[in-house]
Amino acid sequence: MGFQLLRRARQRSWTHQKPGARWSFILFAAVMLMLAACSGTPKWVAKGGGYMSEKNSKAFYGVGAVTGIQNEPLAKEAADNRARADLAKYVDTYTSYLMRDYAAATTAGDFRKSSEEQNVERAVKTFVATHLSGVQVIDRWKDEKNNKTTYSLAKMDLASFKDNVNQMRELNAAARDYVRKNAERAFDRLQQEEDRRDAR
């Protein structure tokens, strides 16, 4: 009885499979590897910039591209700068959204504060335009087939953004506190809006 069970188990092992089944598996694995190698365009090239939640963090992304520059270091630098500019658009939208919420919250309590909150929004927009520290170019890709376009991917995580805002002396303490408390919620809402637009 024990001998028969051992023989059955042995017949199911890899070494005792039919030769045709083994070759089918090897052929399937080889085809899958070839397909993976051929589809070399990174997903971020097609998707573009935006807001993205990751495993342990949330981040802003920007994608830049440049075509027709033969000097490779110059092409990379131009693509990097365009990726940072693209990322800045998303951060600008995000801060405007956050500051409008903040202005609405404070104006609800005291209507005399509305002009102060407009100044707050202007201060944050100035910060976005000139002080995007924490931005890193994390990937590049060159399309060798189509016009040799160089692409760059820039990233700034939400934690870096909050750190930068906390150091802004132009913002009053209440505004900085509001950003700290509501940054995640505002980010999630904008990401959902962007996902809805992409789905159309």
Residue, then its C-alpha position, 0 to 999 in steps of 0.5 A: m500500500g505504501f509502495q503504491l502511494l509512493r509510485r503515484a506521487r513520483q509519477r506526478s513530479w516534474t521529471h516524470q511528466k510527459p515530454g510534450a507537456r514539459w516542452s509546452f511549458i518551456l515554450f510558453a515561458a520563452v514566449m512570455l519572456m520575449l513579449a516582456a522584453c519587446s514591450g519596453t515602453p515604461k507605463w509612466v510614459a503613456k500615463g503621464g504625470g499626476y497624483m499617485s498613491e503608492k504602498n507607503s506614500k503618496a506622490f506627485y509625478g511629472v513627465g517631460a519629453v524632448t525630441g530632436i536634440q542630438n546631444e544626449p546630456l542636453a536632451k536629458e537635461a531638457a527632458d528633466n526640466r520639462a518633467r519638473a515643470d509638469l510636476a509643478k502644474y500638479v502641485d500648483t493645482y493641489t495647493s490652490y485646491l487646499m488653500r481654497d478649502y482653507a479660505a472657505a473654512t476660515t471665512a465661514g468663521d470670520f468674513r473679514k479674513s478673506s483677503e488674508e487667505q487670498n494672500v496665503e494662496r498667492a504665497v503658496k503659488t509663489f513657493v510652487a513656482t520657485h522652491l520645488s525642493g524635494v523633486q527628484v528625477i527617478d527614471r529616464w527612457k529613450d525611444e530609439k524607434n520614434n524620433k529618438t525622444t527622451y523621456s524623464l519622470a520626476k517625483m516629489d512625495l507628499a511628505s516632502f511637500k508638507d515639510n516645505v510648507n512647514q518651513m514657509r515663513e510667509l504662511n501663518a501658523a494656522a495655514r501651515d497647521y491646516v495643510r498638515k491636517n488636510a494634505e492627505r484628504a485633498f490629495d485623495r480627492l484630486q487623485q479620484e477626480e483625475d482617475r475619473r477623467d482618465a476612465r472617460 
